[in-house]
Structures are given as C-alpha cells and as structure tokens.
C-alpha cells in the first residue's frame, strides 16, 4: 500500500466499524428530479427520476423547481450522447448559459479554463460528490488532471454562492458540481474504444457488480487509457485513469468509498499560451514544438508528468427522532513535475551561464507543484414540523511543496541564472517554498417550510483560514521567508423558493461569497502588512422556473457586487503590500429552454447577457465575454440517437482598460466565436451474445472555425501569444455491454 494514504485508510476502517443506528437520510428533493442526474442540492448527490421522454428528461441543461439560485443540471444521458468520449468536465459543462472555454488541442486533449459570468477559473468552486477541490496556491483547477467524463454521472452548474452549507475556497463566483455515476442494480460490464483525428485513441472497460447478495453492496470500476498527438504540433498527451466506487448499507446507514487515480504525461511548454503572430505566419496556427535541439521549442525540452488521486469515505446516518448526520473524510493530491524551456516565443536569444561565454545553449526550468489535502465535512440535521435545522463544519489542512530551479537544458545541468539579491546565495534556484492552509468553517441554516409552497432558508457561515509559508528562497523576492497570516470572514445567506402549482416556481437569493487570498500575496518582504480582508461578492438574484411534459425552462436576472479586490500597492522592498482597492459590478440575464416537438424530436436554446464592469473605469473587465448563446436539436428514434449542439461565446476584451493605454483595450478585443458539434449513434440490443452494441460518430467544430480564443500579452506586441480553436475533428466509438 502506498505510504501516502495511512491516515485516510485508518479513518475509513475506523468509521466503517462504527455501528450506525438509523436509516439512510433521503434527499428532501427526492420528488423533483430526472433521469440519471443529481437534483437541487450539490451537497446531497442523490439520484432520482423524471418522466421518460419529458422535456426535463432530455434537456441538455435545465433547472429544478426547488432551486434557490440559477442552475443548470446536466445528465449522464447528455454526456454520453453529445460529449466527446475523450472529454473532461469542462467539455461537459460549457454548454450551460454564461459559461465559456475552449480546448485548443482538441476535445479533452489539453487543459481548459472555464469562465462563468466573467469570473475566472480561480473565482468559483468545483466540487466532486460535494467535496471542493483545487490548487493550493490559488483555488484554480486542472481540467484534465482528475475526472474524465467516463466517471461522471452528472453535473450541476450553480451560478451563485449557494446556501451556508455550500463549501469551498471560492464561493465567490459560483460552483461547478460534478458527481460520480449512480450504481446499477444489476451486474453489467462494458468495453469501449474510440479513435479519431490526430491519432486519438481511447480504450478501456467498466464494471458494475449490481447489488451483491443480501448486503445490497455495489462495486463500480472504470479503467481507461487515452493517447493523442493533439492538434498542436508535437503536443502529445497520454493518460491513465483508475476509478472505483463501493457502496454498502451499514446496519441502517449508507457508506460510500471512492477512489480515482490518474497518471498523465503532456508534451508542451510550461508557458502554453500559443504561438506568436510571427510563428503563426511561419508555421501555422497549430505551431507548438519541434524536433530541433538548438531551439527553445524542442519537444525534448518541454514535458510534464502528473500524478493525482482523489479518495473519500462518506457515511450518512439516521439516528431517530428526526436526527440525521452526513459525514465525509477525504484526501486528494496533485504532483506536477515539469521540465520546460523559458521562452517558447523565440524572442529570447539562447545562452546560459552554465556554459562558456557566447554559447547558444537553451535555458529552462525544473518546476514542481506538489500538494496533498486532508479534510473532514460533517453536518447534523434535525427534522422539525416546519422544516430542517442544519449545522455543520468543514475542516481542511493541506501541505504544498513548490519550486523552480534554473537549468541548462542542452547540458542537463543547473544554470546559475539568478542575479539578485546580492550576494546571490542560490544562483540556480528561482524559488523553493513550502506552504500550508489550515481551514475551519462552521455553518448553520434553517430550511423553513411554513406551507403554501414556501421554502425560506436563512444561513450563516464563518470562514477562518490560516496560510503559512516557509521558503529557503521565496518567489519574487528570492529571500528566505517564514510567514503565517490569518483571514476571517462572516458570510450571511438568505434564499426563498415559492412553488406555484405543480409546474412553476420562483426564487430569490441574497448571499455573500468569498475567495481565499492567493499565495502570491506572500511573495513580498512582509505579508503581514497586507490587508486582512479576502475578496468578497454580494449576490442578488431572482428567477422563475417552469416544467411540464413538453417544456422545461427557466429565466433569471442577477447583480453581483465584487469588493475588496486584492492589488499590489506598487511599492517595493519593505513597503510592498497587497491592499483592498476597488472591484467590479456584475449583472445580467440568463435563460434556458427545452421543448418537445414530438416524434422523438426536441429543440433546445439558452443564452445570457453578461456585464462585468470595473468600478474604477466602468469598462468591461478582461476575459469576460459579453454574452453567450447555445442551441441544439436532439432526436431519438428506436435504436438511433442524434444531436447537433451549437455554442457561441461573445466578444471578449483581453486586457484591462487604462487611460494611459486606452487604444490597446479595443485593439485586444477578440470577436465572437462559435462551435457546432454533431453526434449520431446506433444501438443494437441482444446481438452477438452481448447485452448491447453501440456505434457512435462524433464531429466536433463542424464548421472548422479557427478563431482566436485568447491572447496572452507579451512585453511587446511581438511577444503576444495567440490561442485558436482546434479545427474540425472526428471520433468513432464502439461500446459493448454484457
């Protein structure tokens, strides 16, 4: 057994041995759901059913009649029908209104950063089975590193901070909630294989034990291998995933054990922001790496190995007399080991200090970002005659080890490249630091149901976070460091849902979110001089939801005040600090609609108008699309399923507005871009001794658009790096069930 897991394994064994005294707590949303998807509560993770063939059952995205904030529920059926078999979570959720993001190397073949209402990847939560996860230097996420689409049962995009029991380090902008697959009641096995453009191959198998004997325990397994050369030249990817989920009633409780392990290799530079315009003109939009060892872009100098794992134990119990508990013990880790050249733009002359003067050796870095997180989540519910009183706590501790060492890649030796501060004690160490986070967040809420269809939920949460850093050589200052800084924030919540008959509901939300301060606020001489308040958002949202056999629709409007933006005070040395100045105002309107036409045909549309304006300038902030639009047609007839899905992302500014460089603001605005994906499948039942055989064809970016998706600004315009849509690609998949 790996030495990484002794605490977690001990906790699992101890908890499993405790006799539970009640029956499994049922979700209060059990009457409002759909096929193979999770409904209403991203915390609950319960699966229920909608009427087969109804608009809610076939909708690519839709909301729940019990929602208290804007949400988009995405089912396993849609994932299998319309999403690339090679995909990760970003390709699943990007169909939702107000979300945007592009995979420049092909679907699922490179990391993708999703924007939600203009909030960047580190400004919203991502959870898996209710557990928040993300980087420890800032709460950003690596889309290809943890959960491939094959292990996902569904997703809920929640565009808001949620209630007090919604946990994470960036409730600031909302949550993308991912869920594992529902166990099957019957034993079944799957083998699957896909092949496609850019030498893309995916193959693997899955197993469902069904309910085993008198215990009703279930076991799920998924093993898969992905390989691809990718669209970008010499940017290959290879990854393995091993996932297991075990569920079992323990007396009258329910226990879940889950583990997912990934091993990934990328060939790409650490700065993978795309080619410059000069490189595009010379080599094309897919220029990445080459086979020239005298070049910064040599593929032998640019590669990453990643190892990740994610495990949890969950125990839900009913103790009688209305008392229920839901507890989780979890751990996850991320280990990124990267070798990369320092400048893929080709604008820096070669040469290192490790070799004689005048050499043309290639400088590079040895980069490590390695962390492990341990956590406990526990809540207690008390059922009352007028609702549910809930109280809980989230505790988490993490340890991170990061470094960058300077290398001469040509010689494979350290490069004494650093020049400050003098005298230089560690000339080949850019930084070497260890950091930790200690987090405790108690919360309470009351789900009050006074009758007449009303559900009113006030709540309160107290966030207490300590960050510490110990560094032989700190990042940026290159000085030794040993710091501990604490942050606190009180967060109030108030939501209302009113059911109007059986097919209509309205809701309103007032809630505050926050974002943990970035580790880069420690890259100064004395971070205790920083402002103590984390960045916060105050959300005001109202919406209406409708549901019938033919229609599933919802509409919402929102206003978000972002305050306490952390920015540098512009000073250096002992006077440097990060202070709370300004912020932004977000407001917009969003909607989604699915309509059953008849004869197996359904049409779908969603859209959003999104303002995200700086309080200082009144201008739209950088990388915040002005609008999104989605549409689709889905048809199912006997053994045939087909869909065509369109998504448009509106104009997006790539730099912040400043009066001194006003022209750049408009010059760096990229036009709206769109994408159409097509899927068709045929399923044979009881053929060749198998339970079923399914053949599927997917075409991605049907129009083969190659518009600009992002611009990384360089020190000069010559150093600007451009990312483009990957052109049309296809994947053919075969899946057997037995």
N, C-alpha and C positions, 0 to 999 in steps of 0.2 A: 504493500500500500504506500502511496506517495506520502512523504513526510509533511506535505503541505496541509493535510486535512485532519490531523488528530483531534483538534478541538471540535471540529464540526461532526466528525464521526462519533465522538464521545457523546455530544449533545443529542444526536439522533438516537443512539442506543438508549440513553437515559430517558428521553421523552417517550420513546416507543414502549418502554417498560412501565410507565405510569398508567395505572388503570383509570380509564375515563368513566365518567358517571352519567352520561346523558346521551342524547341522540344528536346527530349532526344538525347544526344550525342551517336552516333553509334561508335562502335569499328572500327578502321581502319583495323582490322584483320578480318572483317566480311566475307571476301571471302575465308578464309583459316581456316577450322575447321573440326569438326567431331561430331558424334552422342553424344548428351548429355554431352559435355565436354567443358572446357574452353580452349581457344586457345591463344597462343602467349603471351599475357600480363597478368601477375599475378595480375596486378593492376586493369585491366578492368573487369574481371569476366563476360564477355559476352559469351553466348551460341550460337553456330552455328552448321551447319550440314555437315557431309561428306556423300559421296555416300554410301548408304546401301550396305553391302556385300564387300566393298572395303577393302584393307589391312589396311588403316588408320582407318576405322570404327571398325575393330575387334581387332586391335593391343592391347596387354596388356599395352605396352608403346610405344610412338613414339614422334617425334618432329614435329614442324611446319615449313613450308617453309619460314616463316618470322622470325624465331628465330635469335637472335644475340648472343646466348650463348648456351651451351649444356643444353638440357631439356628433360624431359620425361613426356608426357601427359597421364594421367590415367583416363579412362572414368567410368561413373556410370555403364555402361554395364559390364565392367570387375569386378567392385566391387561386383555387385550382382551375377555374375557368379562364381567367384573363391575365394572370400574373406569370411572368417568366419562371420556369422551374428553377432557374439559377438565381432567382431573386433573393434579396434580404428584405428586412422590414420596410426600408424606405420606398421600395417599389410597390409595396402593398398599400401604404397609407397615403401616397402622394395624390391619389385620385380625389381625396377629400377637399372641400372648399377651403380656401385660404392657405393651402399647403402647396409648396413648390420645391423642386430639386431635380437634378439631372445627373445621370451616371455617364461620365464622358468616355469610359472604356467599354461600354456595353452593359446591358441589364444585369445587375448583380456582380459585375466584374471589377468594380472599384468602389471606394468609399464615397458615399453621397451625404451631403449635408442638407437637411430639410429646413426650410424656412416656414414658420407658422405665423401668419398675420404680420410679418415683418420681424418677428422675433427669431434670432439666430439659434443655431443648434444648442448652444450652452445656456439659453434663456428659457428652456422648457424642460419638463421631465420626460424621461422614458422609463417605463416600468415593465417588468415581466412577471406575470402572475401576481401583480400587486406590489412587487419589490422594486424600488427605484435603483437604477444602476447608471454608471457613467464614470468618466475620468475623475481623478482626484486632484489634479492641478486646477482644472475648472470643470464644471459639470457638462462637458461635451461628450459626444458619443461616436463610436466607430461602427458604422453600419454593417460591415462585412465580418466583424470580429466575434459575434456571439450567436445570433439566432437566424439561421437560414429559414426561408419561407416554408420548407418542408416540415418544420417542427412547430409551426404556428397554427393554432386553431382559429384565431380571430384577432381583431384589433379594435380598440375604441380610441378615437381621437377626441380628446376633451379640450375645447378651446376656452380654458378658464382655470383658475386655481382650485376649483372643486370645493369640497367641504373641509372642515378641520381635519378629518381623518385621511385626507389626500396628502401623502407624504413624499418628500423629495427635497433636493437642494435647489431646484429651480422651478417651483410652482409659479414663478413669475409670469411665464407666458402660456402655460397650459400643460397638457400631458399627452403623450402617445403611449397607450397602454396595450401591451402585447400579451397574448395568452397562449399557453400550451394547448395541445389538442385534447378533446374530450375522449376518455377511454371508451372503447367499443364494448358492448355487452357480449359480443360473440368473437370467437377466435378467428383471426384472419392474418394473412401475410401479403406483403407487396414487394414486388421487384420493379424498379423503374430505371429507365435510361433515356437520356436526351443528347442530341448532337446538333450542332449548328454552326453559324458563321464564326469566323476567326478561330476555327479548330476548337470550338467549345464542346466539352463533354461533361456530362453529369450522370453518375450511376450510383445505385445504392439499393437498400432494402429497408423495409419497416415491418414490425411485428406487433400484433395486438393479441394478448392472451385471452381476452374476454374474461368474464367472471370465472374465477378459479375455485371450483369445489364449493364447499359450504361457507368459505370465508368471504366470498364476493370480492376478493382482492383482484386487481388487474395490473398487468405489466405492459408497458409500451416501449418499443425500441426503435431507433432510427439510426442508420449508418449510411453515410454518403461521401462521395469524392467528387469534387469539382476541379476541372482543369480548363484553362483557356489561354490562348495567346493574346486575347483582347484586341480592341480596335486600335489603340495607341501602339505605335511601333515598339516592339520588344518590351511591352509592359505585361508580361505574363502573370497569371495568378494560379495557384494551386491550393486547395483547402480540403480538410477532412473534418467531418462533424460526427460525434458520437453522442446520442441523447437517450436517456432512459427516464421513465416516469412510472412510479409504483404507487398505487392507491389501495388502501385497505381499511375497512371498518375495524376499530379497536374498541371492543365492547360496544358502546353506543356512540362512539365518536368516529371521526373520519381522519385518517392520516394520509398525507401525500409526501413522497420522497421524489426529488427531481434532481437530475444532473445532466449537464450539457458541456462537452469538451470540444474545443476547436484547435486545429493546428493549421496555420496559414503561411504561405510564402508569396510575397509580391516581388516583382522586379520593377522598380520605379525609383526616382529620386525622392529624397525626403521632402524637398520642395516640389510637389507635383501639381503646380498651378498651371501647367500647359506651356506651349511654345510662345516665343515672341513672334511679332509680325514678320520679322526677317527670317526666322526659322520656318514659319508657315509658307512664305514665298519660295524658300529654297527646297523644303522637304514635304510640305503639305500640312493639313490640319491635324493629322494624326502623328506628327513628329513627337517622339518621346526619347528613345535611347538608340544607340548604335553599337557597332562592333569594333570601334576604334579605340584602343587602349591609351592613345595620346589625347583623348577628348574627355571633357567633363561629363559627357553624355554616354560614356561607355557602360554597357549594361552590367559588366563585371564589377563596376564600382558602385552600383546603386541597387540595393535589395534590402528586404525586410523579412524577418521571421517573427511570427506572433504565436503565442500560446495563451489560450484563455480557457477559463472554466467558470461555471455558474451552478451552484447547488443550494437546495433549501429543503427544510423539513417543515411541514405545516400540520397543525393539529387543531381541528375545530370540535368543540365540545358543548353539550347542553347539560347544565348542572341541575336542572329542575327549577321550578318556581319562577320561570322567566329569565334565569341567569344563563348566559352563553359566553364562551370565550373563543377567540381566534388568535392563535399564536404561530409565529414563524421564526425559525432560526436559519440564517443564511450566510453564505460566503461566496465571493466571486473574485477572480484575479485576472490581470491583464499583464502580459510580458511582451514588450516590443523591443526587439534588438535590430537596429538599423545600421547599415553602412551606406554612406552617400557622399557624392561629391558636393562641393559647396555652392556651385553656381551653374545650373543647367541652362542658363540663357546664353552662354558663350561670350558674355561681355567682359568677363574677368580673364586676364592673362594667366596662363599656367605658371607654376613655380612654387616651390616650398622652401622653408628654412631648414628642412631636414637634409637637403642635398646642397652641393656646391652652388655658389652664385651663378646665375644665368641658366639654371636648369629649367626644364619645362615639365616637371612632374605635376601630377594632379593632386591638389589639396582636397581633403574630405573630413568627414566626422565619423566617429563611433558614437551612436546615440542609444541610450537606454531609457525607457519609461516602463517601470515595473511596479505594480502595486497589488496588494491584497486587502480586501474589505471583509469585515465580520459585522453582522448585525442581528438584532432581535426586534421584532414587531409584535406587539401584544395589545389586544383590545378586549374589553369586557362590555357586554350588552345586558341591559335589564329591560325586558318587555313590560310595559305598563299598559294600563287600559287605554291611554290616549297616545301611545307611541313608544319609542325606544330611546332610552338614555344610554349613551355610549361614552366610554372613557378609555384612553389608551396611551401608549408611549412607544416612541421609536428611539432605539439606541443603536449607534453605529460607531465603529472605530476602523480606521484604515492606516496603512503604512505604505509609503511610496519611496522608491529609490530611483532617482533620475540623474543622468549625466550626459555630457557631450565632451568627447576627447578629440583633439585635433590629430589628423592622420596625414601622412604622405601615402596616398593610395597606390602610387606607382611602385614604391619600395615596400609598402606594407609595414611602415614603422611610425612611431609618434612624430608629430610635426610641431616644433616649438613656435607656434604662430602668435601666441598672445604677447602683447606689449605693455599692458597696464594691469594694476598699478605698479609702479616701480618701487623697489626692485621686484621683478617678476619671480615669484617663488615656484609656481607650477606652470611653466610656459606652454605645455601641451594640453592643459585642462581648461576648457571653456567654462564648465561648471560641474560640480559634483555635490549633490544635495540629497538629504533625506527629509521627508516631511510626513506629518500625520494630521488626521482630523478626528476629533472626539465630538460626537454629536448626540444630544438628547433632546427630544421634542415630545413633551406631554400634550395631550389634547382632550377636549370634551365637546360633545354635541348632543343635541336633543332633537330627535326626529318626531316632531309633534304632528299628530293626525287628529285634528279637532272634529273631523266629519265634513260632510258635504263636498268630498273630493279634495280637501285641502291637505297639503303636507308642508309644514313650515319647519325649517331646520336652522336654528342659530348654533354657532360653534365658536370655539376659541382654541388657539394653539400658541404655545410658547417655544420659539426656536432658540436653543443655546448651542453655540458651536465654538470650539477652540481649535485654532490652527497653530501648528508648531513647525519650525524649520530648523534643521541643523545642517550646516554646509562647510565642508573643507574649503570649497571655492563656490561662492554664491553666484547665481546667474546675474549678469549685467554688471554688478559691482566688482565681481571677482575677488571679494574679501571673505574671510571666514565669517560665519554667521551662526547665531543661536537665538531664535526668537519664539515667543509664544504670545498670541493675540486672541482675545475672545470677542465674540459677537453675540448679541441678543436681539430678538425681535418678537413683539407680540402681534398676533395675526387674528383679526376678527372675521367671522363669516356669517352670512345670513342669506338663505335661499327659500324660495316659495314655489311650489308647484300646485296648480289648480286643475283638476280633471273636470272636463265639461262633457258629460255624457261618456259614452264608451269609445269615441273616436277622435277626441280633441283634448288638448291640454295647453295651458300657458304656464310660463315660469318667469321668474326674475331672480337675479343674483347680485349681491354685493359681497365682494371678497377681496382680501389682500393676499398678494403673493410676494415672494422674495427670491433673491439669488445670492448664494454664498459668494463672498468676495474671492476673486481669482488669486491663485498663488503668485501671480506676477506682482501683486501689491507688496510682496515680501522682497522684491529684487531691488531694494534700496538700503541705505545705511541703517535706518532705524524705522521699521514699520509700525512701531508703537505710536508714531506721530500721525498715522493715517486716521481718517475719520472712522468712527466705530460703527456707523450705521450701514447695513447692507443695502443694496439696491432693492427697491420695492415697487410693486404695482398695485393700484387700486382699480378693481374691475366693477363696471356697472353693465349688466346685460339683461335683456328681455327677449323672449322668444315664444313662438307658437308652433305646435306640432299637430299634424293630422295623420290619421291612419285608418284605412279601410281595405277591403279586399283588392280594390283597383288602384288605390293611391297610397303612397307613403311620402309625406312631405313635411318640411319644417322651414322656418324663417326666423332669423334673429338679427338684432342690432346690438352693437357693443361700443363702449367707450372705456378706455384704459388710460389712467394717468401713471406714467413711469417717472419716479423721482429718485433722488439720491444717486444719480449716475456717478460712478467712481472714475475720476480722471486724474492724471498727474498734475501737480501744481506747477510744473515746468521748471522747478529748481533742481539743483544738483547737489551732490555731496551730502552733508549732514542735514541740509534743509529740504531735501526731497521728501515728498509725501503724496499720497493719493487722497483726494478730498471729494466730498459730495457736492457736485455742481450740476444743476440743470437736469434734463431728462427728455422725455418725448411724450406726445399725446397720440394715442392710437384710437381710431374709430372706424366703423364700417358696418356693412350689412352682408349677410351670408344666407344662402338657401340651398336646398337640395330636394329633388322630386323624382320619384319613380312612378310610372303609370303602366298598368297592364292594358295592352291594346286588345289582346285576345289571340287565340290560336298559337299560344306559346311565345308571343312577341311582347316585349316590354321596352319602353324607352326611358331614358334617364337624363337628367340635366342637373348641374349645380353651378354655383357662381358666387363670387364675392367682390366687393369693392373695399379696398383696404388703404386707409390713410395712416401713415406713421410719420408724424411731423416733429422735428426738433423744436423744443421750447425756446432755444436760443435763436434760431434762424427762421422758424416757420416753414422750413423746406422738408420734403420727404427725405427720410434718412437713407443711408446707403444700404443696398442689398435687400430692400423691402419692396417687393412687387406691388404695383398699384392696383392690380386686380388678378383674379383667376377665373377660369371658366372650364367646365367639364361637361361632356355629353357622351351618350352611348346608346347603342341598340343591342339588346340581348334576345336571342331566340333559342328555344328548346323544343325539339320535336322528336319524340321517340328516342332513338339512340344518338341523335345529333344535337350538339350544343355549339352555339357560335356567339361571338360578341365582337363588337367594334367599339373601342373606347378612345375618346378624344380628350386631351387636356391642354389648356393654354395658360401660360404664365405671362402676365402683363409687363409693361415697361419697367425697368429697374435701373436706378442710379447705382454706380459702382464706387462712388466716392462721396464723402460728406461735403456739404456746401460750406464754403468760407468766403467772405467778401474779397479776400486777397486773391483767391484763385477761382473766381466765380465762373469763368469760361470753362474750366475743367468739369464743373458739375454737369453741364449739358453735353460736353464732349464725351463724357464717360457714362452716358445713358445708353443701355442696350435695349433694342426693340423687343416687342412681344415675340414669344416663341411658342411653338405648338408641337404636339406629338400625337400620332394615331397608332394604336395597337390593335391588331386583329388576331382572333383566335377561333379555331374550329376543331371539333373533336368528334370521334365516332366510337361508341362503346358497344362491344359485343358481350352479351350475357351468356354464361354457361357454354363456353366454347373451348375446344382442345383440352377438356378436363379441368379447365380453370373456372373460377367463380365469375371472372370478367376479364376482358382485354380492352384497353383503351388506347387509341391512336390519336395524337393531338398535334396540330401545327400552330405555331405562334409566329406572327410577323410583328416586329417592333419598329417604330418610326416608319410607318408605311410610306410616308411622303419622302423619306430620306432627307429631311431637313437637317442642315448643319449650321444653325445659327449660333451666335455667341451666347454662352450661358453665364459666363463670369469673366471679369478682368482683374488680375492681380497687379496692382500698380507697383512699378519699379521706382528706383531713384530718379530715373528719367524715363521719357516715353519709350526710348529704345529698349528698356528693360521690362516694359509691361508684358505680362503673360496672359494668354487667352485660352479659355476653355470653350469647346464646341460640343454640340450634340453629336453623339455617335450616329452614324448613318444607319440605313435600313439593315436589319439583321433578322435571321430566321432561326427557329429551333423546332426540331421534330422530336416528339417524345412518345415513348411506348411504356405503358404501365400494365402490369398483370396483378390480379388479386386472386388469391387461392385460399 
